[in-house]
Amino acid sequence: MFDGGDGFALLKDVDVRLSVELGRTSMKLKDILALNEDSVVMLERLTDEPLDVLVNGKVIAKAEIVTEGGRFGMRIVELANGARAPSEAAA
């Protein structure tokens, strides 16, 4: 049935949703309905705080935003288990 090799081999091609959360806030519905094109909504996260990286809604890492070729990207700075990202561990 199974060859006893890599137990995760069957899962490596499963699609998951990766998202980055910039921040959150709570608002009353009346305030949301009053939003317009020039509205600013303040989030609880500070500008120098790492962002949450989520897979299917579960935080797996912290990251910082980078830009490359006119596009946004992210650099992983910490994994959820507290380990440093591989590129930082070598530094």
Backbone hydrogen bonds, N-H to C=O, Kabsch-Sander energy under -0.5 kcal/mol:
donor,donor_aa,acceptor,acceptor_aa,energy
9,A,6,D,-1.5
11,L,8,F,-1.3
12,K,8,F,-1.1
14,V,11,L,-1.9
18,L,16,V,-0.6
19,S,54,L,-2.6
21,E,52,D,-2.8
22,L,20,V,-0.7
31,D,28,K,-0.8
32,I,28,K,-1.8
33,L,29,L,-2.5
34,A,30,K,-0.8
35,L,32,I,-1.4
39,S,36,N,-1.7
42,M,40,V,-0.6
44,E,24,R,-2.2
49,E,46,L,-1.4
51,L,63,A,-3.4
52,D,21,E,-1.3
53,V,61,A,-2.7
54,L,19,S,-3.3
54,L,52,D,-0.5
55,V,58,K,-2.5
56,N,17,R,-2.7
56,N,54,L,-0.5
58,K,55,V,-1.8
60,I,53,V,-3.0
61,A,53,V,-1.3
62,K,78,E,-3.0
63,A,51,L,-2.1
64,E,75,R,-2.1
66,V,73,G,-2.0
68,E,71,R,-2.5
71,R,68,E,-1.4
73,G,66,V,-2.8
75,R,64,E,-2.7
76,I,74,M,-0.5
77,V,62,K,-2.5
78,E,62,K,-1.6
79,L,83,A,-2.8
80,A,60,I,-3.1
82,G,79,L,-2.2
85,A,77,V,-0.5
88,E,85,A,-1.2
89,A,85,A,-1.8
90,A,86,P,-1.1
91,A,88,E,-0.6
